[in-house]
């Protein structure tokens, strides 16, 4: 029996991440792609949407380096003396996602190149708090 399609919720999005898939939503009516799991097209408001797997490749559009870490990242050693980087990645399919950026020097943000090519890295996915993470490609 084939898998039943998952509902368009954050829980389903997270379940796909745990399966190693970066998913978004495609509108069958107008073709708009969205990185947010929603049961309705943000452009034409059609409910004719379906899950679409993204390649996981893109470019870092903007970023910030943060030295005040939430508790979960603090447990991983991030904080005042070891900032972390988070940013907006424009996927090669077009949609944008917010994600942590690994493999860059958050202590020297001036050295992070603009428009940096990045790729999804699920090797450090936290099963309790799944979220996309990217590294330089």
C-alpha positions in Angstrom: 0.0 0.0 0.0 1.5 3.4 -1.0 2.1 6.0 1.7 -0.9 8.3 2.3 -0.1 12.0 1.6 0.7 14.0 4.7 -1.5 16.9 5.7 -0.1 20.4 5.0 1.1 21.1 8.6 4.4 22.0 10.4 4.3 18.5 11.9 4.2 16.9 8.4 7.0 19.2 7.2 9.1 18.1 10.2 8.3 14.5 9.5 9.6 14.9 6.0 12.8 16.5 7.3 13.3 13.5 9.6 12.9 11.3 6.4 15.7 13.4 4.8 13.4 15.4 2.5 13.1 19.2 2.2 9.5 19.6 1.1 7.3 22.5 0.1 4.0 23.0 -1.5 3.2 23.4 -5.2 -0.1 24.9 -6.5 -1.7 22.8 -9.2 -3.7 25.8 -10.3 -1.1 28.6 -10.8 2.2 26.7 -10.3 3.4 28.8 -7.4 5.9 27.0 -5.1 6.0 27.8 -1.4 8.4 26.6 1.3 5.7 26.9 4.0 3.4 23.9 4.6 0.0 25.4 3.9 -3.1 23.9 2.4 -3.8 27.0 0.3 -1.9 28.7 -2.4 -0.5 32.1 -1.2 -1.0 33.6 -4.6 -4.3 32.4 -6.1 -5.8 30.9 -2.9 -6.6 27.6 -4.5 -6.8 24.5 -2.3 -5.4 22.5 -5.2 -1.9 22.0 -3.7 0.5 19.1 -3.4 3.7 18.4 -1.7 6.9 19.0 -3.7 10.4 17.9 -2.8 13.0 20.6 -3.2 16.6 19.8 -4.2 18.1 21.3 -1.0 20.5 23.5 -3.0 20.3 27.3 -3.1 22.1 30.5 -2.2 22.4 32.4 1.0 20.4 35.6 0.5 21.0 37.3 3.8 22.3 36.2 7.2 23.0 37.3 10.8 25.4 35.9 13.3 24.0 35.6 16.8 25.9 35.4 20.1 22.9 35.1 22.5 21.9 31.5 21.9 18.6 29.8 23.0 19.0 27.0 25.5 19.1 24.2 22.9 21.9 25.8 21.0 23.7 26.8 24.2 23.9 23.1 25.1 25.7 22.7 21.8 28.3 25.2 22.8 27.0 28.3 21.0 26.9 31.6 22.8 28.8 34.8 23.4 32.2 33.3 22.6 30.9 31.0 19.9 28.2 32.7 17.8 26.1 30.9 15.3 24.8 31.9 11.9 21.3 31.9 10.6 20.0 33.2 7.4 17.5 33.1 4.5 18.3 30.6 1.7 16.8 31.1 -1.7 16.3 27.6 -3.0 17.2 26.9 -6.7 13.4 26.3 -7.2 12.7 29.9 -6.0 11.1 29.7 -2.5 13.1 31.0 0.5 13.6 29.2 3.8 15.0 30.4 7.1 17.7 28.1 8.4 20.9 27.8 10.4 24.1 28.0 8.4 26.9 25.8 9.4 30.5 25.7 8.0 30.9 29.5 8.1 32.9 31.6 10.6 30.2 33.3 12.6 33.0 35.2 14.5 34.0 36.9 11.2 30.7 37.6 9.4 32.6 40.0 7.0 34.3 36.9 5.5 31.0 35.2 4.6 30.6 35.9 0.9 27.4 37.3 -0.5 25.2 34.9 -2.5 27.1 31.9 -1.1 26.0 28.6 -2.7 24.7 26.3 0.0 23.3 22.8 0.3 21.0 21.2 2.8 22.8 19.2 5.5 20.6 17.0 7.6 23.5 15.2 9.4 22.9 17.4 12.5 19.1 17.3 12.4 17.8 17.5 16.0 14.9 14.9 16.0 13.3 16.9 18.9 13.4 20.2 17.0 13.8 19.4 13.3 14.8 22.4 11.2 16.7 22.8 8.0 20.4 23.4 8.2 22.6 24.4 5.3 26.4 24.4 4.6 28.5 25.9 1.9 28.2 23.8 -1.3 
